[in-house]
Structures are given as C-alpha cells and as structure tokens.
Amino acid sequence: MRKHKAALPSVSNSSSLLNNSLDIITLPSGWQINTFTSLTEGKTYWEQLSGSDDFFLSGDFFSLIDDIDLKGVATGFAIFEHPNHDSFGLVLQTFSFNPEEQMGKLDQNDQYGRFQRLAKQAKDILAKILRFRILSIGQLLLTGNHGLRGNYKLSTNELAALISEGCEAIARIWPERIHGIMIKDLPLDQHPRAHAYHPLPVQPNMVLHLDPSWSKFTDYLDAMSSKYRVRARRARKKGDELIRRELSLDETKERQAEMHRMYCIIAEQSDFNAVVLPAHYFTNWQEQFPGKFKIWGYFLEEEFIGFSTAVYNGKELEAHFLGFEADYNRSHQLYLNMLYDLVQEAIIAGSKELIFSRTALEIKSSVGAVAEDLYCWMRARYTLVNPLVPIVAKFIAPLPEWEPRHPFKD
C-alpha cells in the first residue's frame, strides 16, 4: 500500500470521480481509495457515484447529518476506483466505544443467576477501562445496508477482501488514532471472518413485509389468526383515550426538551448506543425534510405522553426514534399502539416494507415483523487484542433470548 498525491482528470473526461489534487491510497490490487474525512469535503464526489434510490445514501441526507453535528462522531467517505471496475463508495464514521456511557443494560442481565452481582461488578470494571476509537463502515444511526453506494460488480468474497484491505489502509492515515474497525450491516455474508473480523452479538433487523392486498388497517387485522386479532383489538381498545396527531415544526420546537428526555429514557434501556441524539435532532429533520419525515405526538387529553417518528424512504417506511412515559405503557398499551399506528401509516403510504429496526424483538414479531439477520463485524487493529473481541463483546452485551411470534394465518 502506498499513499501519494494525484491530479485526476474530471469526471466528464474519465471514469475517475475526482478532479482535484488529493491524497490517494493505492492498494496492491490496483484499487485506489480517495478518502474524505468530512461530509462537506466529499459530498460532491459522492453524488457522482452511480445513483441510489436509498435516501440515506443521498447527499441531502448527509447535509442533514452535517448540520446535526453528532457529538463524538466524525463522518466521511471513501471512494474506491479501479481501471477495470465501476467506482463505489463507503460511508465512514468514527466514534468512541465507551461502554460505561453507551451500554444501558449492564446491570439488567440476569443470565448469570446467583453470580449476577459478581458478573455486574466485572462488567462495571471492564466498562470503566475500555476506551476505544472505532472506524465504522456503515451508518450508526440506522439499521440496514446504508453504507455502500455504487455498482462495484464484485463477488461478495471479493468485496469483503477489498473492504478489509482498504479499511486497514484508511485507518492508518485517518487523522485520529483508530483502535478498531467495525463493518456494519453490509451485504458480506460470513466472508469478513476470513479477514480476522469477529461477529458482534447484535439483534436482527425486524421487518414487516406488507401484503399488496392490504389497502386499509382492517385488511391487516383480517390477515391475522383469531388469537392475534383479538389481542390487537384489545390493545386498540386500551388506547381509545390516546390522542395521536402529527406535530408541526413549531410544536416540535416547543416540546424539544421534553421529547429529548423521553427519547433518552428509552435509549438507556437498549443494549448499546454508539450515538446519543442531540436535543435539536428532530427539529432539524422537520426543517429540512418535512415531506420525508413525520413526528406524531401522543396525548391523554392535553398531557403529552410520547412521540414516534418515521422516514419515508421510497417503498420503505423506516420507523425511526421514539420516546414515551413508561407509566402509560401498561395501562394504555402505548408502545404496542405506536407499532400498530406505524403499520397503518405504512399501508396508507403504499409501502412494501416497514423497517422496525433492532430491539424489542418479540413485541415487533407479534405485529407481524420477521427477523432478518444483519451482521456487524469487529476487528481490533492490535494482533494480541483481536482474539479478545468476541469474548469481551459476549460478556458485556449477550444477546437476549426471545420467542418469535407468528400472528398471520398460515
């Protein structure tokens, strides 16, 4: 691997995407990697890659991320070029792995039985001493393949080898010291194993595939077995007093602090949060993309008790972040009703899929979502440390046991 400066021809006269002098990493295989350590610097070149229908891979979305300025996260791009292949790009994000702050369930795992106290003490000690800066290939705020753009036309095996080689080269020149590399949700099957990456214990993505014949919510209910249809109607009845309405930008600004508090309560219950959203996150979304992003507030009379959000991404409706007052969850089935409301919204929008993301697997499966495995891979950049990655990961954040539900008729 070598690094040099090159003045590349403009895109109109060459297959190259770049037309100014940049640091170029050249790999032994002949691939060149053009690395941008900021979104502002790289967005113009990123948008010249083969198009994508995925909004989360658009320059507009990256402008939003740039404006939000996620604390502790740096975002950039890597564009791969080769004379005999089409170019493709990867989203790069760096973050600090700090389990003491990011892992909300260190004291909630009871799988160790009577040794739970000792296990918790051990976890707490590890959480205090583990501090790593990670280069992530893929997007931390999203679930799914939102990190790869372009027509690379490589086999999965070839792509995994190239990404592994390229990411190590990128880590060497990144402006800050990188201790580990994470490959998140990319379509690489099991091939990263061959390059010293370890699978992390992550929950699957929960996806509801909507039947094209569903034109209204009652069609969805009719597709359920009687047992789950009764449960759904019982939950809807418990939520009769709930008032759900779309929030305007002014309302979101007014309730911004309250929404952030509710979001934090829910986020702290998850296994791991690499990023904590700033309070202005939802406001920025509404200001820049009012047609693609919606916020629904939940009220009991005039009391604001929760909210949910979603992103309209082509034929997918992506359930985004939410928050609510836990006291009302049991009495009004608040969270379950939020899920049903998202199903109804997806049907109205004519979506093919409703992406529920990770966490709360069993209740999401009870509304019809199925688990789809997405792998996150990690490799420490230090040979002696790398074998410890799967041991530490499974100890700190073991996967929960859950039972898939099957609410639809056979």
C-alpha positions in Angstrom: 0.0 0.0 0.0 1.3 3.4 -0.8 -0.1 6.9 -0.5 0.6 9.7 -2.9 -0.9 12.9 -4.4 -2.5 12.7 -7.8 -4.2 15.2 -10.0 -7.0 13.2 -11.6 -9.0 14.2 -14.7 -12.5 15.4 -14.4 -15.4 13.0 -14.4 -16.6 14.3 -17.8 -13.4 13.1 -19.5 -12.6 10.0 -17.5 -14.2 7.3 -15.3 -12.5 8.9 -12.4 -14.7 10.7 -10.0 -12.2 13.3 -8.8 -10.7 16.3 -10.5 -8.5 17.9 -7.9 -5.3 17.0 -6.0 -6.0 14.6 -3.1 -4.2 12.1 -1.0 -4.8 8.7 -2.8 -4.2 5.3 -1.3 -3.1 2.8 -3.8 -3.6 -0.9 -2.9 -1.5 -3.7 -4.4 -4.6 -4.9 -6.3 -4.7 -1.7 -8.3 -7.6 -0.1 -6.5 -7.3 3.5 -5.4 -9.1 4.8 -2.4 -9.9 8.5 -2.2 -10.7 9.3 1.5 -12.6 12.3 2.7 -12.6 13.0 6.4 -15.7 15.3 6.3 -19.0 15.3 4.6 -18.6 18.8 3.3 -15.4 17.8 1.5 -16.6 14.6 0.0 -20.3 15.1 -0.8 -19.8 16.4 -4.4 -17.8 13.4 -5.4 -20.1 11.0 -3.5 -23.1 12.2 -5.6 -21.2 11.4 -8.8 -21.3 7.7 -8.0 -23.9 5.5 -9.6 -27.3 6.6 -8.3 -29.2 5.1 -5.4 -32.8 5.1 -4.5 -31.9 5.0 -0.9 -32.5 8.4 0.7 -30.0 7.6 3.4 -27.2 7.4 0.8 -28.1 10.8 -0.7 -26.1 14.0 -0.4 -29.2 15.7 1.0 -29.2 13.3 3.9 -25.5 13.8 4.6 -26.1 17.6 4.7 -28.6 16.9 7.5 -26.1 14.8 9.4 -23.5 17.6 8.9 -25.9 20.2 10.3 -26.9 18.0 13.3 -23.2 17.6 14.3 -23.4 14.4 16.2 -21.3 14.6 19.4 -18.2 12.5 19.3 -18.8 11.2 15.7 -16.9 12.2 12.6 -18.3 11.2 9.2 -16.6 11.0 5.9 -16.4 8.9 2.7 -14.1 6.5 0.9 -14.4 6.2 -2.8 -12.9 3.2 -4.4 -11.7 3.3 -8.1 -10.1 0.8 -10.4 -9.4 1.0 -14.2 -11.4 -2.2 -14.8 -14.3 -1.7 -12.4 -17.0 0.8 -11.7 -16.4 3.0 -8.7 -18.2 2.6 -5.4 -18.2 4.4 -2.1 -18.4 3.6 1.6 -19.7 5.8 4.4 -17.1 6.2 7.2 -17.9 7.2 10.7 -15.7 7.2 13.8 -16.9 7.1 17.3 -15.6 6.3 20.8 -16.5 2.9 22.3 -17.3 3.8 25.9 -19.4 1.1 27.4 -19.8 2.8 30.8 -21.9 5.5 29.0 -23.2 3.7 25.9 -24.4 0.3 27.3 -27.6 0.9 29.2 -28.2 -2.7 30.4 -25.0 -3.6 32.2 -26.9 -4.1 35.4 -30.1 -5.7 33.9 -28.8 -9.0 32.6 -29.8 -11.9 34.9 -28.5 -14.8 32.8 -25.8 -15.4 35.4 -28.2 -16.3 38.2 -26.7 -16.2 41.7 -23.4 -14.9 40.2 -25.2 -11.8 38.8 -23.6 -9.5 41.3 -20.1 -10.7 40.5 -20.9 -10.5 36.8 -22.1 -7.0 37.1 -19.0 -5.9 39.1 -16.8 -7.4 36.4 -18.8 -5.7 33.7 -18.6 -2.4 35.5 -14.8 -2.7 35.8 -14.4 -3.5 32.1 -16.7 -0.6 31.3 -14.5 1.8 33.1 -11.3 0.7 31.5 -12.4 0.1 27.9 -12.0 3.1 25.8 -11.5 2.7 22.0 -11.8 4.9 18.9 -13.6 2.9 16.2 -13.8 3.4 12.5 -17.2 2.2 11.4 -18.1 1.3 7.9 -21.8 2.0 7.7 -24.1 4.3 9.5 -24.5 4.3 13.2 -28.0 5.9 13.4 -29.6 3.4 11.0 -30.2 -0.3 10.6 -29.6 -1.8 7.3 -27.2 -1.5 4.3 -27.0 2.3 4.2 -23.2 2.4 3.9 -22.4 1.2 0.4 -23.2 3.1 -2.9 -22.2 2.3 -6.5 -22.1 -0.6 -9.0 -19.0 -2.4 -7.8 -19.8 -5.7 -9.6 -17.7 -7.8 -7.3 -18.5 -11.1 -5.7 -19.3 -11.0 -2.0 -16.0 -12.7 -1.3 -14.0 -10.2 -3.4 -15.9 -7.2 -1.9 -15.2 -8.4 1.7 -11.5 -8.8 0.9 -11.2 -5.4 -0.7 -13.1 -3.6 2.1 -11.0 -5.3 4.7 -7.7 -4.3 3.0 -9.0 -0.8 2.2 -10.3 -0.1 5.7 -7.0 -1.0 7.3 -5.3 1.4 4.9 -7.8 4.1 5.7 -7.3 3.6 9.5 -3.6 4.1 9.1 -4.0 7.6 7.6 -7.1 8.7 9.5 -6.4 12.0 11.4 -7.1 10.4 14.8 -5.8 7.1 16.2 -8.0 4.2 15.3 -8.0 1.2 17.6 -10.6 -1.0 15.9 -12.6 -1.3 12.7 -16.3 -2.2 12.6 -18.2 -3.3 9.4 -21.9 -2.6 10.0 -24.8 -4.2 8.1 -23.0 -4.5 4.7 -24.0 -7.4 2.5 -20.9 -9.5 3.0 -22.4 -12.7 4.4 -19.8 -14.5 6.6 -16.7 -13.5 4.5 -15.3 -11.0 7.0 -14.3 -14.0 9.2 -11.6 -14.8 6.7 -10.0 -11.4 7.4 -9.8 -11.7 11.2 -13.1 -10.0 11.9 -15.4 -11.2 14.7 -19.2 -11.1 14.6 -20.6 -8.9 17.3 -23.7 -10.0 19.3 -26.3 -7.8 17.6 -30.0 -8.3 17.3 -31.6 -8.8 13.9 -33.5 -6.2 12.0 -37.3 -6.6 12.3 -39.1 -6.1 9.0 -42.8 -6.2 8.3 -43.5 -7.2 4.6 -46.8 -5.6 3.7 -49.2 -7.6 1.6 -50.1 -5.6 -1.5 -53.8 -6.5 -0.9 -53.9 -4.5 2.3 -55.5 -1.2 1.5 -56.6 -0.4 5.0 -55.8 -1.4 8.6 -58.7 -3.7 8.8 -57.3 -5.8 5.9 -54.1 -6.2 8.0 -56.2 -7.3 11.0 -58.2 -9.8 8.9 -54.9 -11.4 7.8 -54.2 -12.3 11.4 -55.2 -15.5 13.2 -58.1 -15.0 15.6 -55.8 -15.1 18.6 -53.7 -12.2 17.5 -56.6 -10.3 16.0 -58.2 -10.4 19.5 -55.0 -9.2 21.1 -54.7 -6.3 18.6 -58.3 -5.2 19.1 -57.8 -5.4 22.9 -54.7 -3.2 22.6 -56.5 -0.7 20.4 -59.3 -0.6 22.9 -56.9 0.2 25.7 -55.6 3.0 23.5 -59.0 4.5 22.9 -58.2 7.5 25.1 -54.9 8.2 23.3 -54.9 11.2 21.0 -52.4 10.9 18.2 -51.6 13.8 15.9 -48.8 14.9 13.7 -46.7 17.6 15.3 -46.0 20.8 13.4 -42.5 22.3 13.4 -43.5 24.9 16.0 -44.9 22.2 18.3 -41.7 20.2 18.0 -39.6 23.2 18.8 -41.8 23.9 21.8 -41.6 20.3 23.1 -38.0 19.7 22.1 -36.6 19.3 25.6 -39.5 17.1 26.6 -39.0 14.8 23.6 -35.3 14.5 24.2 -35.9 13.5 27.8 -38.4 10.8 26.7 -36.0 9.6 24.0 -33.2 9.3 26.5 -35.3 7.2 28.8 -35.9 4.7 26.0 -32.4 4.8 24.7 -30.9 4.0 28.1 -32.8 0.7 28.1 -31.2 -0.6 24.9 -28.1 -2.7 24.9 -25.8 -0.3 23.2 -26.0 3.3 21.8 -22.9 4.4 19.9 -24.5 7.8 19.4 -26.8 9.9 21.7 -29.0 12.3 19.7 -28.8 16.0 20.4 -32.0 17.7 21.5 -32.4 19.5 18.2 -32.2 16.3 16.1 -36.0 16.0 15.4 -36.3 19.8 14.7 -33.5 19.6 12.1 -35.3 16.7 10.3 -38.6 18.6 10.1 -37.0 21.8 8.9 -35.1 20.2 6.1 -37.3 17.3 5.1 -40.9 17.9 6.0 -42.2 15.6 3.2 -40.0 12.7 4.2 -40.0 12.9 8.0 -43.0 12.8 10.3 -43.5 13.1 14.0 -46.6 12.0 15.8 -47.3 13.1 19.3 -49.4 11.1 21.8 -51.6 12.8 24.3 -54.0 12.0 27.1 -56.3 14.9 26.9 -53.7 17.7 27.0 -50.9 15.8 28.6 -48.0 15.0 26.2 -47.0 11.4 26.9 -45.0 10.2 23.9 -44.0 10.5 20.3 -42.9 8.4 17.4 -41.1 9.2 14.1 -40.7 7.7 10.7 -38.8 8.3 7.5 -40.4 7.8 4.1 -37.6 6.1 2.1 -39.0 5.1 -1.3 -41.1 1.9 -0.9 -39.9 1.5 2.7 -41.2 3.2 5.7 -38.5 3.4 8.3 -39.6 3.5 11.9 -37.1 6.0 13.5 -36.6 7.1 17.1 -39.4 7.4 19.7 -40.0 8.2 23.3 -42.7 7.8 25.9 -43.7 8.0 29.5 -43.3 4.4 30.8 -46.2 4.9 33.3 -48.7 4.8 30.5 -47.3 1.8 28.7 -49.1 -0.9 30.6 -52.4 1.0 31.1 -52.8 2.1 27.5 -50.5 -0.3 25.6 -48.7 2.8 24.4 -45.8 1.2 22.7 -47.8 -1.5 21.1 -50.3 1.0 19.8 -47.4 3.0 18.4 -46.4 0.0 16.4 -49.9 -0.6 15.1 -50.1 3.1 14.1 -46.9 2.7 12.1 -48.4 -0.3 10.4 -51.4 1.7 9.5 -49.2 4.6 8.2 -47.2 2.2 6.0 -50.4 0.8 4.5 -51.7 4.3 3.7 -48.3 5.2 2.2 -48.4 2.1 0.0 -45.1 0.9 1.4 -43.8 -2.5 0.6 -41.8 -2.9 3.9 -42.0 -1.4 7.3 -38.5 -1.3 8.9 -38.8 -1.6 12.6 -35.0 -1.9 13.2 -33.4 -3.8 16.2 -34.6 -4.1 19.8 -38.0 -5.2 21.3 -37.9 -8.3 19.0 -40.8 -10.2 20.5 -43.4 -7.5 20.5 -42.4 -6.4 17.0 -42.8 -10.0 15.8 -46.2 -10.0 17.4 -47.4 -7.4 14.9 -46.0 -9.4 12.0 -42.3 -8.3 11.7 -39.8 -11.0 10.9 -36.2 -11.2 11.9 -33.6 -10.5 9.2 -30.0 -11.1 10.2 -27.7 -8.2 9.6 -24.1 -8.7 10.7 -21.8 -6.3 12.5 -18.1 -7.3 12.4 -15.3 -6.0 14.6 -11.5 -6.3 14.3 -9.0 -4.8 16.8 -6.0 -3.4 15.0 -3.7 -5.0 17.5 -2.9 -8.7 16.9 -2.7 -9.6 20.6 -6.0 -7.8 21.4 -8.1 -9.1 18.5 -8.8 -12.6 19.9 -10.4 -11.0 22.9 -13.0 -9.1 20.9 -15.7 -11.8 20.9 -15.1 -12.8 24.5 -15.5 -9.2 25.8 -18.4 -8.5 23.5 -20.5 -11.5 24.5 -19.7 -10.9 28.2 -20.7 -7.2 28.2 -23.7 -7.5 25.8 -25.0 -11.0 25.5 -27.9 -11.5 23.1 -31.4 -11.7 24.8 -33.5 -14.8 24.4 -36.8 -14.3 22.6 -39.5 -16.3 21.0 -40.7 -15.3 17.5 -44.4 -14.8 17.2 -46.5 -15.7 14.1 -49.6 -13.5 14.1 -50.8 -14.2 10.5 -52.9 -17.1 9.2 -51.0 -19.9 7.6 
